Amino acid sequence: MMDMDRAPAAKGLTPLLKGLLSYHGENNALFHMPGHKQDPDGILSSILGNVLNLDVTEVPGTDNLHYPEDILKASQELLTKAMRSSESRYLVNGSTGGILSMVMGCFRPGDRVLVQRDCHQSVYNAISLSGIEPVFISPGNNEEFGISTAILTESLTKAIADNEGIKGLVLTSPSYFGVSPDLQAISDICKKNGIRLLVDEAHGSHFYFGDDLPNTAMDCGATASVCSFHKTLPSLTQSSVINLGKGASEEDRERIRHYLRVFQTSSPSYVLMASLEAARFIMETRGRELLHGVKAMAEEFSESIKDIPEIRLLKNEDLNGLQKDYTRMVLNTPLNGNVLSDILRREYGIQAEMSMGNNVVFIGSCFDNEGMYKRLSEALHDLDSKGMFNESTQIGNYEGVAKLPHPVMAIPEREALFKGWEIIPFEFAEGRISAERITPYPPGVPVLMTGELICGEVLEYLKNLEGSGANILKSRSDGTRNIAVIKK
């Protein structure tokens, strides 16, 4: 490790490097992405070696991502086989570029497309850029945990019947909470009605390599999907893949390839692509074994906290037939999730992925070890012994905000961005048009988009959201109880 006393970071010349090395030096239990968990056993490092040797450009012998003919073509053919698709390609700017490309490639401006209301903000970016007409469909909810779950088949059937001319469906599987819909039934409904199914599988890349996990988009016949390898598999942050289904038309594929060249850099990182290949190799050769290990650790952890009655873990039986990813642990307690997450990091050196309401989300991966789970269990028992879970600390939970409102688009975002705007208090905002996006992050689902009408339901939601202590990203205003609106 770098000697901080002699490194430039110690002199304040490289604050980013100093902060990263400081976090690494804390030796926290990492229950967050990326999935390599800093490669504690050196499996990924043993394959990649000195990554500086891999940081090259398009010269003879290294091929070209956008027009592959040699080693990248061969590498992506192996990826295609592993993902059980008709074609899979590397993405070097996360899943965002893939989501933009598949939406733009599959739909024309003006097409009516069903969109899961709690899709990631990149889907909303695709809506804005593509000019499609979204018809939002709400997922189910689990009221006990105060979370959204997944699209229900009956909701989809009703939405198709109530809306003429639907061309497609964009949904998320799994959610940030590890919940997936009945993807095969949904795919069958889409095929029956002649609509394309696009799936954001950002958090489900490992589903392709293990047992007892929810169905994958490619196995269910989706038109296209995107997987963030870096979230749950051993690849570097920003490395993802896009999968084109066997039912995708050649015209769809050609347009998606075009937009991949539009939305991705012309100088793709060979380090990221090499890490994707290494992750695919590791998971193909050892994935089932490693995932069985994660499942065993998660089950042992669940058993170890059964004697704390105030704590609950989200399980399949809580989901009314929907499927849950066993590597994703959603812990519900009487404490506000932000409070508990902060205590775990500050006092026990345990970093969770996210918190929402009275829930804290922990991401498991193939690079975990038993010590991490034991450390978390011991921390929770210690907090219980101190009476932390007996206190009535329900402040700032997500009551009233588990179900997202459905705002009305008054002006397309592309036009609204060029309008004059001002910042006003919440109490004067009802009936005005938003001049900004407001997005709690994580999970990165917009509550309000630029150009949408601000109604009472949205304002109440935002007030509850701010009261919960959530990390809220606002593109123009700052602080609390205010909002940017378009000038009259």
C-alpha positions as CSV (number, residue, x, y, z in Angstrom):
1,M,0.0,0.0,0.0
2,M,1.2,3.5,-0.7
3,D,3.1,5.2,2.1
4,M,0.8,8.1,3.1
5,D,3.7,10.0,4.8
6,R,5.6,10.2,1.5
7,A,2.7,10.2,-1.0
8,P,1.6,13.5,-2.6
9,A,-1.8,12.9,-1.1
10,A,-0.3,13.5,2.4
11,K,0.6,17.0,1.2
12,G,-2.9,17.8,0.1
13,L,-2.0,17.8,-3.6
14,T,-4.2,14.8,-4.5
15,P,-7.3,14.9,-2.3
16,L,-9.2,12.3,-4.3
17,L,-6.4,9.8,-3.9
18,K,-6.0,10.6,-0.3
19,G,-9.7,10.0,0.4
20,L,-9.8,6.7,-1.5
21,L,-6.7,5.4,0.3
22,S,-8.1,6.5,3.6
23,Y,-11.4,4.6,3.0
24,H,-9.4,1.5,1.9
25,G,-7.3,1.8,5.1
26,E,-10.4,1.7,7.3
27,N,-10.8,-2.0,6.6
28,N,-14.6,-1.8,6.5
29,A,-16.9,-4.7,5.9
30,L,-18.0,-3.9,2.3
31,F,-21.7,-4.7,1.8
32,H,-21.9,-2.4,-1.2
33,M,-21.0,-2.4,-4.9
34,P,-18.7,-3.0,-6.8
35,G,-19.0,-6.8,-6.6
36,H,-15.3,-7.5,-6.5
37,K,-15.3,-6.1,-2.9
38,Q,-11.7,-4.9,-3.5
39,D,-10.7,-8.5,-4.5
40,P,-9.6,-9.7,-1.0
41,D,-8.4,-13.1,-2.3
42,G,-6.7,-11.7,-5.4
43,I,-8.7,-13.8,-7.9
44,L,-9.4,-10.9,-10.2
45,S,-5.9,-9.4,-9.8
46,S,-4.4,-12.8,-10.7
47,I,-6.1,-12.6,-14.0
48,L,-5.7,-9.0,-14.8
49,G,-2.2,-8.5,-13.4
50,N,-0.8,-5.0,-13.7
51,V,-3.7,-3.2,-15.3
52,L,-1.5,-0.4,-16.7
53,N,-0.2,-3.1,-19.1
54,L,-3.8,-3.4,-20.4
55,D,-4.5,0.3,-20.8
56,V,-4.0,0.6,-24.5
57,T,-5.8,2.0,-27.5
58,E,-6.9,0.7,-30.9
59,V,-3.7,-0.4,-32.6
60,P,-3.0,-3.5,-34.6
61,G,-3.7,-6.5,-32.5
62,T,-6.1,-4.9,-30.0
63,D,-9.3,-4.7,-32.2
64,N,-12.1,-2.0,-32.1
65,L,-15.1,-2.2,-29.7
66,H,-17.4,-0.5,-32.1
67,Y,-16.3,-2.6,-35.2
68,P,-14.9,-5.8,-33.7
69,E,-13.2,-8.2,-36.0
70,D,-10.6,-10.0,-33.9
71,I,-10.0,-10.5,-30.1
72,L,-13.0,-8.3,-29.1
73,K,-15.2,-10.2,-31.5
74,A,-14.0,-13.5,-30.0
75,S,-14.4,-12.2,-26.4
76,Q,-17.9,-11.0,-27.0
77,E,-18.9,-14.3,-28.7
78,L,-17.9,-16.0,-25.4
79,L,-20.0,-13.4,-23.5
80,T,-23.0,-14.1,-25.8
81,K,-22.9,-17.8,-25.1
82,A,-22.6,-17.1,-21.3
83,M,-25.6,-14.7,-21.4
84,R,-27.7,-17.0,-23.6
85,S,-28.5,-14.2,-25.9
86,S,-28.3,-13.7,-29.7
87,E,-25.7,-11.0,-29.2
88,S,-24.0,-9.5,-26.1
89,R,-21.7,-6.5,-26.1
90,Y,-19.4,-4.8,-23.7
91,L,-20.4,-1.4,-22.2
92,V,-17.7,0.9,-20.8
93,N,-19.8,3.7,-19.3
94,G,-22.0,1.6,-17.1
95,S,-25.5,0.5,-18.0
96,T,-26.6,4.0,-18.8
97,G,-25.3,3.8,-22.4
98,G,-26.9,0.5,-22.9
99,I,-30.3,1.6,-21.6
100,L,-30.2,4.7,-23.8
101,S,-29.2,2.6,-26.8
102,M,-31.9,-0.1,-26.5
103,V,-34.7,2.5,-25.9
104,M,-33.6,4.7,-28.8
105,G,-33.0,1.7,-31.0
106,C,-36.3,0.0,-30.4
107,F,-38.8,2.9,-30.4
108,R,-39.7,5.8,-32.6
109,P,-40.5,9.3,-31.4
110,G,-44.2,9.4,-30.4
111,D,-44.4,5.6,-29.6
112,R,-46.5,4.8,-26.6
113,V,-44.4,2.7,-24.2
114,L,-45.3,1.3,-20.8
115,V,-42.6,2.3,-18.3
116,Q,-42.2,1.0,-14.7
117,R,-42.7,4.1,-12.6
118,D,-39.7,3.4,-10.3
119,C,-37.2,2.8,-13.2
120,H,-33.7,4.2,-12.8
121,Q,-33.1,7.8,-13.9
122,S,-31.3,6.5,-17.0
123,V,-34.6,5.3,-18.4
124,Y,-36.0,8.7,-17.8
125,N,-33.1,10.1,-19.8
126,A,-33.9,7.8,-22.6
127,I,-37.5,9.0,-22.5
128,S,-36.4,12.6,-22.8
129,L,-34.0,12.0,-25.6
130,S,-36.1,9.5,-27.6
131,G,-39.4,11.5,-27.6
132,I,-41.4,8.4,-26.8
133,E,-44.7,8.8,-24.9
134,P,-44.3,7.0,-21.5
135,V,-47.4,5.4,-19.9
136,F,-46.3,4.8,-16.3
137,I,-47.2,1.6,-14.6
138,S,-46.8,1.3,-10.8
139,P,-45.1,-1.8,-9.2
140,G,-46.6,-3.5,-6.3
141,N,-45.8,-2.5,-2.7
142,N,-44.9,-4.2,0.5
143,E,-46.5,-2.0,3.2
144,E,-44.8,-3.7,6.1
145,F,-41.4,-2.8,4.8
146,G,-42.5,0.3,3.1
147,I,-41.0,-0.6,-0.3
148,S,-42.0,-1.1,-3.9
149,T,-41.7,-4.6,-5.2
150,A,-42.2,-5.4,-8.9
151,I,-44.6,-5.2,-11.8
152,L,-47.6,-7.5,-11.3
153,T,-49.0,-9.4,-14.3
154,E,-52.5,-8.3,-13.6
155,S,-51.3,-4.6,-13.6
156,L,-49.6,-5.2,-17.0
157,T,-52.7,-6.8,-18.5
158,K,-54.9,-4.0,-17.4
159,A,-52.4,-1.3,-18.6
160,I,-52.3,-2.9,-22.1
161,A,-56.1,-3.1,-22.2
162,D,-56.6,0.5,-21.0
163,N,-54.1,2.1,-23.4
164,E,-54.2,1.7,-27.2
165,G,-51.2,1.4,-29.4
166,I,-48.6,0.3,-26.8
167,K,-45.3,-0.6,-28.5
168,G,-43.3,-1.8,-25.6
169,L,-42.6,-2.3,-21.9
170,V,-39.5,-1.1,-20.0
171,L,-39.2,-2.6,-16.6
172,T,-36.6,-3.3,-13.8
173,S,-35.6,-6.8,-12.6
174,P,-34.5,-7.1,-9.9
175,S,-35.2,-3.9,-7.9
176,Y,-32.7,-2.3,-5.6
177,F,-34.3,-4.5,-2.9
178,G,-33.6,-7.7,-4.9
179,V,-37.2,-8.3,-6.0
180,S,-38.1,-9.6,-9.4
181,P,-41.5,-10.0,-11.2
182,D,-42.8,-13.1,-12.8
183,L,-40.6,-12.3,-15.8
184,Q,-41.7,-15.3,-17.9
185,A,-45.4,-14.5,-17.5
186,I,-44.7,-10.9,-18.3
187,S,-42.7,-11.8,-21.4
188,D,-45.5,-14.1,-22.6
189,I,-48.0,-11.2,-22.2
190,C,-45.7,-9.0,-24.2
191,K,-45.3,-11.5,-27.0
192,K,-49.1,-12.1,-27.1
193,N,-49.7,-8.4,-27.6
194,G,-46.8,-7.8,-30.0
195,I,-44.9,-5.4,-27.8
196,R,-41.1,-5.3,-27.2
197,L,-39.9,-6.1,-23.7
198,L,-36.8,-4.2,-22.5
199,V,-35.3,-5.1,-19.1
200,D,-33.0,-3.1,-16.8
201,E,-31.2,-6.1,-15.2
202,A,-28.5,-3.8,-13.7
203,H,-28.6,-5.6,-10.3
204,G,-29.1,-9.1,-11.6
205,S,-26.0,-10.0,-13.6
206,H,-25.2,-12.9,-11.3
207,F,-28.6,-14.5,-12.1
208,Y,-27.0,-15.8,-15.3
209,F,-24.5,-17.9,-13.3
210,G,-26.2,-19.4,-10.3
211,D,-29.1,-21.6,-9.1
212,D,-32.2,-20.7,-7.1
213,L,-32.2,-17.1,-8.4
214,P,-34.9,-15.2,-10.3
215,N,-35.3,-15.7,-14.1
216,T,-33.2,-13.8,-16.5
217,A,-34.5,-11.6,-19.3
218,M,-32.7,-13.6,-22.0
219,D,-34.0,-16.9,-20.8
220,C,-37.6,-15.4,-20.8
221,G,-37.3,-14.1,-24.3
222,A,-36.9,-10.3,-23.8
223,T,-36.0,-8.1,-26.8
224,A,-33.0,-6.6,-24.9
225,S,-31.6,-6.2,-21.5
226,V,-28.7,-4.5,-19.7
227,C,-26.6,-5.9,-16.9
228,S,-24.3,-4.0,-14.7
229,F,-21.6,-6.6,-14.1
230,H,-19.7,-4.2,-11.7
231,K,-22.6,-4.2,-9.3
232,T,-22.6,-7.8,-8.3
233,L,-19.8,-9.5,-10.3
234,P,-16.0,-9.1,-10.1
235,S,-15.5,-6.4,-12.7
236,L,-14.5,-2.8,-12.4
237,T,-16.9,0.0,-11.8
238,Q,-18.5,1.3,-15.0
239,S,-18.3,-2.1,-16.8
240,S,-21.6,-3.5,-18.0
241,V,-23.0,-5.5,-20.9
242,I,-26.0,-5.2,-23.2
243,N,-27.9,-8.3,-24.4
244,L,-30.0,-8.6,-27.5
245,G,-32.6,-11.3,-27.3
246,K,-33.1,-14.1,-29.8
247,G,-36.4,-12.6,-30.8
248,A,-35.0,-9.1,-31.5
249,S,-35.3,-8.2,-35.2
250,E,-32.2,-7.4,-37.2
251,E,-33.5,-3.9,-37.7
252,D,-33.6,-3.5,-33.9
253,R,-30.1,-4.8,-33.5
254,E,-28.7,-2.6,-36.2
255,R,-30.2,0.5,-34.6
256,I,-29.0,-0.5,-31.1
257,R,-25.5,-0.9,-32.5
258,H,-25.7,2.5,-34.0
259,Y,-26.7,4.1,-30.7
260,L,-24.0,2.2,-28.8
261,R,-21.6,4.1,-31.0
262,V,-23.4,7.4,-30.3
263,F,-23.6,7.0,-26.5
264,Q,-20.3,5.4,-25.8
265,T,-16.8,6.9,-26.1
266,S,-14.8,6.3,-29.2
267,S,-11.8,5.6,-26.8
268,P,-13.2,2.7,-24.8
269,S,-11.2,1.4,-21.8
270,Y,-9.5,-1.9,-22.5
271,V,-9.0,-2.2,-18.7
272,L,-12.8,-2.2,-18.2
273,M,-13.3,-4.6,-21.1
274,A,-10.7,-7.0,-19.8
275,S,-12.3,-6.9,-16.4
276,L,-15.6,-7.9,-18.0
277,E,-14.0,-10.8,-19.7
278,A,-12.3,-11.9,-16.5
279,A,-15.6,-11.6,-14.6
280,R,-17.3,-13.8,-17.2
281,F,-14.5,-16.3,-17.0
282,I,-14.6,-16.5,-13.2
283,M,-18.4,-16.8,-13.1
284,E,-18.5,-19.5,-15.8
285,T,-15.9,-21.6,-14.1
286,R,-16.6,-20.9,-10.4
287,G,-19.9,-19.0,-10.3
288,R,-22.2,-21.7,-9.0
289,E,-19.8,-22.7,-6.3
290,L,-19.2,-19.1,-5.2
291,L,-22.9,-18.2,-5.2
292,H,-23.7,-21.3,-3.1
293,G,-21.2,-19.9,-0.6
294,V,-22.9,-16.5,-0.6
295,K,-26.3,-18.2,-0.1
296,A,-25.0,-20.2,2.8
297,M,-23.5,-17.1,4.5
298,A,-26.7,-15.1,4.0
299,E,-28.8,-18.0,5.5
300,E,-26.5,-18.4,8.5
301,F,-26.7,-14.6,9.1
302,S,-30.5,-14.8,9.0
303,E,-30.5,-17.5,11.6
304,S,-28.0,-15.6,13.8
305,I,-30.3,-12.6,14.2
306,K,-33.6,-14.5,14.8
307,D,-33.3,-13.8,18.5
308,I,-33.7,-10.1,17.9
309,P,-37.5,-9.8,17.6
310,E,-37.5,-6.2,16.4
311,I,-35.4,-7.0,13.3
312,R,-36.8,-8.5,10.1
313,L,-35.2,-9.6,6.9
314,L,-37.2,-9.4,3.6
315,K,-37.9,-12.9,2.5
316,N,-39.8,-14.7,-0.4
317,E,-42.8,-15.3,1.8
318,D,-43.2,-11.5,2.2
319,L,-43.6,-11.0,-1.6
320,N,-46.8,-12.8,-2.6
321,G,-45.3,-15.0,-5.3
322,L,-42.7,-12.6,-6.5
323,Q,-39.0,-13.7,-6.5
324,K,-36.2,-12.5,-4.3
325,D,-32.5,-12.5,-4.8
326,Y,-30.8,-14.3,-1.8
327,T,-27.6,-12.2,-2.2
328,R,-29.5,-9.0,-1.4
329,M,-30.3,-8.5,2.3
330,V,-33.0,-5.9,3.2
331,L,-32.9,-5.3,7.0
332,N,-36.0,-3.6,8.6
333,T,-35.7,-2.3,12.2
334,P,-37.5,0.3,14.4
335,L,-34.6,2.7,13.7
336,N,-34.5,5.1,10.8
337,G,-32.4,3.4,8.1
338,N,-30.1,6.4,7.7
339,V,-29.4,6.4,11.5
340,L,-28.7,2.7,11.6
341,S,-26.5,2.8,8.5
342,D,-24.5,5.7,10.0
343,I,-24.0,3.9,13.4
344,L,-22.8,0.7,11.6
345,R,-20.2,2.6,9.6
346,R,-19.0,4.9,12.4
347,E,-19.0,2.5,15.3
348,Y,-18.5,-0.9,13.7
349,G,-16.8,-0.4,10.4
350,I,-19.6,-1.8,8.3
351,Q,-20.7,0.0,5.1
352,A,-24.1,-0.8,3.7
353,E,-25.2,-0.1,0.2
354,M,-28.2,2.1,0.9
355,S,-30.9,3.0,3.4
356,M,-34.5,3.9,2.8
357,G,-37.2,4.5,5.5
358,N,-36.6,1.9,8.2
359,N,-34.6,-0.4,5.9
360,V,-30.9,-0.9,5.3
361,V,-29.8,-2.7,2.1
362,F,-26.7,-4.9,2.1
363,I,-25.3,-6.3,-1.1
364,G,-23.6,-9.8,-1.0
365,S,-21.3,-11.0,-3.6
366,C,-19.0,-13.9,-4.6
367,F,-16.1,-12.1,-3.0
368,D,-17.6,-12.0,0.5
369,N,-16.2,-13.9,3.5
370,E,-17.8,-15.3,6.6
371,G,-16.2,-12.7,8.8
372,M,-18.2,-9.9,7.2
373,Y,-21.5,-11.5,8.1
374,K,-20.3,-12.4,11.6
375,R,-19.2,-8.8,12.1
376,L,-22.7,-7.6,11.0
377,S,-24.5,-10.0,13.2
378,E,-22.3,-9.1,16.3
379,A,-22.9,-5.4,15.7
380,L,-26.7,-5.9,15.6
381,H,-26.6,-8.0,18.8
382,D,-24.5,-5.3,20.5
383,L,-27.0,-2.6,19.5
384,D,-29.8,-4.8,20.7
385,S,-28.1,-5.2,24.1
386,K,-27.9,-1.4,24.3
387,G,-31.7,-1.1,23.7
388,M,-31.3,0.6,20.4
389,F,-34.1,-1.4,18.7
390,N,-36.5,-0.9,21.6
391,E,-36.5,2.8,21.3
392,S,-39.4,4.4,19.4
393,T,-37.2,6.1,16.8
394,Q,-39.7,6.0,13.9
395,I,-38.7,9.5,12.9
396,G,-38.3,10.0,9.2
397,N,-39.5,6.7,7.9
398,Y,-41.0,6.3,4.5
399,E,-44.6,6.2,5.5
400,G,-46.6,7.8,2.7
401,V,-43.7,7.6,0.1
402,A,-43.4,4.0,-0.7
403,K,-45.6,4.5,-3.7
404,L,-44.3,7.1,-6.1
405,P,-46.7,9.8,-7.4
406,H,-47.6,10.0,-11.1
407,P,-46.9,13.6,-12.2
408,V,-48.2,14.9,-15.5
409,M,-45.7,16.2,-18.1
410,A,-46.7,19.8,-19.0
411,I,-43.7,20.6,-21.2
412,P,-41.2,18.1,-22.7
413,E,-38.0,18.1,-20.8
414,R,-36.0,19.1,-23.8
415,E,-38.0,22.3,-24.1
416,A,-38.3,23.0,-20.4
417,L,-34.5,23.1,-20.0
418,F,-34.5,26.3,-22.1
419,K,-37.1,28.1,-20.1
420,G,-36.4,30.8,-17.5
421,W,-36.7,29.5,-14.0
422,E,-36.7,30.6,-10.3
423,I,-36.5,29.0,-6.9
424,I,-39.5,29.3,-4.7
425,P,-40.7,27.7,-1.3
426,F,-42.8,24.5,-1.4
427,E,-45.9,26.3,-0.2
428,F,-46.1,28.4,-3.4
429,A,-45.2,25.6,-5.8
430,E,-48.5,23.8,-6.4
431,G,-49.7,24.2,-9.9
432,R,-46.3,25.4,-11.2
433,I,-44.1,23.5,-13.6
434,S,-40.9,22.0,-12.3
435,A,-37.6,23.4,-13.7
436,E,-35.5,20.6,-12.2
437,R,-35.2,16.9,-11.5
438,I,-35.5,15.7,-8.0
439,T,-34.1,12.3,-7.4
440,P,-33.3,10.4,-4.1
441,Y,-30.0,8.6,-4.6
442,P,-29.7,5.7,-4.2
443,P,-31.9,4.2,-5.7
444,G,-31.8,6.9,-8.4
445,V,-35.5,7.0,-9.2
446,P,-36.8,10.5,-10.1
447,V,-39.7,11.8,-8.1
448,L,-40.1,14.8,-10.4
449,M,-38.8,15.6,-13.8
450,T,-38.1,18.9,-15.5
451,G,-41.3,20.0,-17.2
452,E,-43.7,18.1,-15.0
453,L,-46.6,19.7,-13.2
454,I,-46.2,20.1,-9.5
455,C,-49.3,18.8,-7.8
456,G,-50.3,18.5,-4.1
457,E,-49.5,14.8,-4.1
458,V,-45.9,15.4,-5.4
459,L,-45.3,18.2,-2.8
460,E,-46.5,15.9,0.1
461,Y,-44.3,13.2,-1.2
462,L,-41.3,15.5,-1.3
463,K,-42.0,16.8,2.2
464,N,-42.0,13.3,3.6
465,L,-38.9,12.4,1.6
466,E,-37.0,15.3,3.0
467,G,-38.2,14.5,6.5
468,S,-36.9,10.9,6.1
469,G,-33.2,12.0,5.9
470,A,-32.9,10.6,2.4
471,N,-30.0,11.8,0.1
472,I,-31.9,13.9,-2.4
473,L,-30.3,15.2,-5.6
474,K,-31.8,18.4,-7.0
475,S,-30.5,19.6,-10.3
476,R,-31.0,23.4,-9.7
477,S,-32.2,24.2,-6.2
478,D,-30.5,23.3,-3.0
479,G,-31.5,23.0,0.7
480,T,-34.9,21.9,1.9
481,R,-38.5,23.0,1.3
482,N,-37.7,24.8,-1.9
483,I,-37.9,23.9,-5.6
484,A,-37.0,25.3,-9.0
485,V,-39.9,26.2,-11.2
486,I,-40.4,27.7,-14.6
487,K,-41.1,31.4,-14.6
488,K,-44.6,32.5,-15.5
